[in-house]
Amino acid sequence: MSETINPVRRVSSNPHIRSKISTDKIMLCVIIALLPATCYGVKNFGVHALLQIIFTVAAAVAAEAVYELIMKKKVTVLDFSAAVTGLLLALNMPPAAPLWVGPMGSVFAIIVVKMLFGGLGQNFMNPALAARCFLIISFPSIMTNFSCDAYTGATPLARLKAGETVDVYDMIVGNIPGTIGETSMIAIIIGAAFLLMIGVIDLKVPGSYIITFIIFYGIFGGHGFDGYYISAQLAGGGLMLGAFFMATDYVTRPVTKTGQIVFGIILGLLTGIFRVFGASSEGVSYAIIIGNLLTPLITKYTAPKAFGKGGERV
């Protein structure tokens, strides 16, 4: 009697997550959610900001397509992940930066941070933020100059750090200098509410991030829990954009529920440390990048144990 041998099935390592929504739909939803901040940024900073967005997004998409064609891989630009990376990077750019700077960052984000590590799902840190940090290190004078036709002078958080006063209402609305997409807290929250409503993100990471930051700043910021200073800190420096649109990245955040809360707490602590004790008045980008590097460790120690290996029967 002959014996039938079943073919070997190769499966990737756990954890495995099933979802009815596809990657391209998720990315398209993120793009839609970023439109209020994008449109306000263009209204606030003008045509140069629009060109910065177009060039940076186009460079990200082109970099991914060219790399995959050269390496003879399936072209994946239609999953919109490269477009999201380019858009997030553009929204983190100073509005008057030369138009070649954003595209250079896009190529770094896609090729170095994403594709060389295996493509979507394999990158170890958020590509857009990694590219922003790369540009800040490479071109500090360009990336820290927020003067443009509409505004001159330092950002509100830099002015607060120098002991000056700011208009919190203008910060919430977005009538302030800053990067293209970080200025309007209202526009960012509208987009975030859309993602929360359709279930693309939840509040575990951004909620724990924001609450931890408020507590830390209230204790160590030198002004107690004064609503004026806390509101200004929340509305400025890209904290809301980072909390809802970059810290929630599926690939670079922990996959466990407890891990996501721990991740948010770490981001809140790091942002508070950078803003209160560091030379920078912002710190969101570096906080999220460091958090991304800690994600494997956080996931390891917050993953539930299997029954029989210390875990409890469910």
C-alpha positions in Angstrom: 0.0 0.0 0.0 1.4 3.3 -1.0 1.8 6.1 1.5 0.7 9.6 0.6 3.1 12.2 1.8 1.6 15.7 2.4 3.7 18.5 1.0 5.6 20.6 3.6 3.9 23.9 4.4 6.2 26.8 5.2 4.7 29.4 7.5 6.2 32.6 8.7 7.0 33.0 12.4 4.2 34.1 14.7 2.3 36.3 15.6 -0.2 36.0 12.8 -2.9 38.6 12.4 -5.9 38.2 10.2 -7.8 41.1 8.9 -10.5 41.6 6.2 -9.0 45.0 5.2 -6.1 44.9 2.8 -2.9 46.9 2.9 -3.8 49.1 0.0 -7.1 50.0 1.7 -5.4 50.8 5.0 -2.9 53.0 3.3 -5.5 54.8 1.2 -7.4 55.5 4.4 -4.3 57.0 6.0 -3.8 59.2 2.9 -7.5 60.4 3.2 -7.0 61.1 6.9 -3.9 63.2 6.2 -5.7 65.3 3.7 -7.0 67.9 6.2 -3.5 68.5 7.5 -2.1 68.5 4.0 -4.7 71.0 2.7 -4.2 73.3 5.6 -0.5 73.2 5.2 -0.8 74.2 1.6 -3.3 77.0 2.5 -0.9 78.1 5.3 2.4 78.1 3.5 1.5 78.4 -0.2 2.5 76.9 -3.5 6.1 76.0 -2.5 4.6 73.7 0.2 2.4 72.1 -2.4 5.4 71.5 -4.7 7.3 70.1 -1.8 4.5 67.6 -1.1 4.2 66.6 -4.8 8.0 66.1 -5.3 8.5 64.2 -2.1 5.6 61.8 -2.7 6.6 61.3 -6.3 10.2 60.5 -5.4 9.1 57.9 -2.8 6.8 56.1 -5.3 9.5 56.3 -8.0 12.3 55.1 -5.7 10.2 52.0 -4.8 9.2 51.2 -8.4 12.8 51.6 -9.8 14.3 49.5 -7.0 11.8 46.7 -7.6 12.3 46.8 -11.4 16.1 46.7 -11.0 15.9 43.8 -8.5 13.3 42.1 -10.7 10.7 42.0 -7.9 7.0 42.6 -8.1 6.3 46.3 -8.2 4.2 47.2 -5.1 3.6 50.9 -5.5 -0.1 50.3 -5.8 -0.3 49.3 -2.2 0.1 53.1 -1.5 2.7 52.5 1.3 5.4 54.4 -0.6 2.9 57.3 -1.1 2.1 57.3 2.6 5.8 57.4 3.5 6.4 60.3 1.0 3.4 62.2 2.3 4.4 61.8 6.0 7.9 63.0 5.2 6.6 66.0 3.2 4.4 67.0 6.1 7.4 66.9 8.4 9.4 69.2 6.1 9.9 73.0 6.6 7.7 74.7 4.0 10.5 76.8 2.5 13.1 74.0 2.2 14.7 73.5 -1.3 12.6 71.2 -3.4 15.4 68.7 -3.8 15.7 68.0 0.0 12.3 66.1 0.4 13.0 63.8 -2.6 16.4 63.0 -1.2 14.8 62.0 2.1 12.2 59.9 0.2 14.9 57.9 -1.6 16.7 57.3 1.8 13.4 56.3 3.4 12.4 53.8 0.7 15.7 52.3 -0.4 17.7 52.3 2.9 15.1 52.0 5.6 12.4 50.0 3.8 13.6 48.0 0.7 17.0 47.0 1.9 15.4 45.4 4.9 12.9 43.4 2.8 10.1 45.8 1.9 6.8 46.6 3.6 6.5 44.8 6.9 10.2 44.3 7.4 11.5 47.8 8.2 12.7 48.2 11.8 11.7 51.9 12.1 9.3 54.3 10.6 10.8 55.2 7.2 9.4 58.8 7.1 10.8 59.6 10.5 14.1 57.9 9.8 14.4 60.0 6.7 13.6 63.2 8.6 16.2 62.4 11.2 18.7 61.7 8.3 17.9 65.1 6.8 18.2 66.9 10.1 21.6 65.4 10.6 22.7 66.1 7.0 21.2 69.6 6.6 20.5 71.0 10.0 20.3 74.7 8.9 17.7 73.8 6.3 15.6 71.4 8.4 15.5 73.8 11.4 14.7 77.0 9.4 10.9 77.5 9.5 10.9 81.0 8.2 8.9 81.5 5.0 6.8 84.1 3.2 3.9 83.7 5.7 5.9 83.5 8.9 9.3 84.5 10.3 11.0 83.7 13.6 11.2 80.7 15.8 8.4 78.1 16.3 6.1 78.5 19.3 7.8 75.8 21.3 11.2 77.3 20.8 9.8 80.6 22.0 8.3 79.0 25.0 11.6 77.3 25.8 13.2 80.8 25.6 10.7 82.1 28.1 8.5 84.0 25.7 4.7 83.8 25.4 2.7 82.3 22.6 -0.9 82.3 21.4 -2.3 78.9 22.1 -5.4 79.5 20.0 -3.2 80.2 16.9 -1.3 76.9 17.7 -4.5 74.9 17.8 -5.8 76.4 14.6 -2.5 76.3 12.9 -1.5 80.0 12.3 2.1 79.4 13.3 5.4 78.5 11.7 6.4 74.9 11.7 6.6 71.9 9.3 4.0 71.7 6.6 1.6 69.3 8.3 2.2 69.7 12.0 0.8 73.2 12.6 -3.0 72.7 12.8 -4.0 70.5 15.7 -7.6 70.7 14.5 -6.8 69.3 11.1 -4.7 66.5 12.6 -7.5 65.5 15.0 -10.1 65.5 12.2 -7.9 63.0 10.3 -7.2 60.9 13.4 -10.9 60.8 14.3 -11.6 59.4 10.8 -9.0 56.6 11.4 -10.4 55.8 14.8 -14.0 55.8 13.5 -13.2 53.2 10.8 -11.0 51.1 13.1 -7.7 51.6 11.3 -6.1 52.7 14.6 -7.1 52.7 18.2 -6.2 54.8 21.2 -3.8 52.4 23.0 -0.6 54.0 21.5 -1.7 57.6 21.1 -3.7 57.7 24.3 -0.9 56.3 26.5 1.6 58.5 24.7 -0.3 61.8 25.3 -1.4 61.0 28.9 2.2 60.0 29.8 3.6 63.2 28.3 1.0 65.4 30.1 1.9 63.8 33.4 5.6 64.0 32.8 5.5 67.6 31.7 3.2 68.5 34.6 5.7 67.1 37.0 9.0 68.2 35.4 8.1 71.0 33.1 8.4 73.8 35.7 4.8 75.1 35.3 2.9 72.3 37.0 -0.3 71.3 35.3 -1.0 74.8 33.9 -3.4 74.4 31.0 -1.8 77.1 29.0 1.6 75.4 28.9 0.3 71.9 28.5 -2.0 72.9 25.7 0.9 74.6 23.9 3.0 71.6 24.3 0.3 69.3 22.9 -0.5 71.6 19.9 3.1 72.2 18.9 6.2 70.3 17.8 4.3 67.6 15.8 3.2 65.7 18.9 -0.3 65.0 17.6 0.9 64.2 14.1 3.4 61.8 15.5 1.1 60.2 18.1 -1.8 59.4 15.7 0.0 58.9 12.3 3.5 57.6 13.0 3.5 56.0 16.4 0.6 53.9 15.3 2.4 52.4 12.3 1.5 48.7 12.2 5.0 47.5 11.3 7.1 49.4 13.9 4.8 49.3 16.9 4.4 46.3 19.2 1.7 43.8 18.2 0.5 43.0 21.7 -2.1 45.2 23.4 0.0 45.6 26.6 3.0 46.2 24.5 1.3 49.1 22.6 0.5 50.8 26.0 4.0 50.3 27.2 5.3 51.7 23.8 3.1 54.8 24.2 4.3 55.3 27.8 7.9 55.1 26.6 7.2 57.7 23.8 5.6 60.0 26.3 8.5 59.8 28.7 11.1 60.2 25.9 9.3 63.2 24.4 9.1 64.8 27.8 12.8 64.2 28.5 13.8 65.7 25.2 11.6 68.8 25.6 12.2 69.5 29.3 15.9 68.5 29.7 17.2 68.5 26.2 18.3 71.2 23.8 15.5 70.4 21.4 12.1 72.0 21.9 10.3 69.2 20.0 11.7 65.6 20.3 8.8 63.7 18.8 10.8 62.2 15.9 13.7 60.9 18.0 11.3 59.5 20.6 9.4 57.5 18.1 12.6 56.2 16.4 14.0 55.1 19.7 10.6 53.5 20.5 10.7 51.6 17.2 14.1 50.2 18.1 12.7 48.9 21.4 9.6 47.4 19.8 11.0 43.8 19.5 12.0 43.9 23.2 8.6 45.2 24.2 6.8 42.6 22.2 9.0 39.8 23.6 8.2 40.7 27.2 4.5 41.5 26.7 3.6 38.5 24.6 1.2 36.1 26.4 2.7 32.8 27.4 1.3 29.6 25.9 -0.6 27.3 28.3 1.9 24.7 29.6 4.8 27.2 29.5 3.7 29.4 32.3 0.6 30.7 30.8 -2.9 30.4 32.2 -5.7 28.3 30.8 -8.2 30.6 28.9 
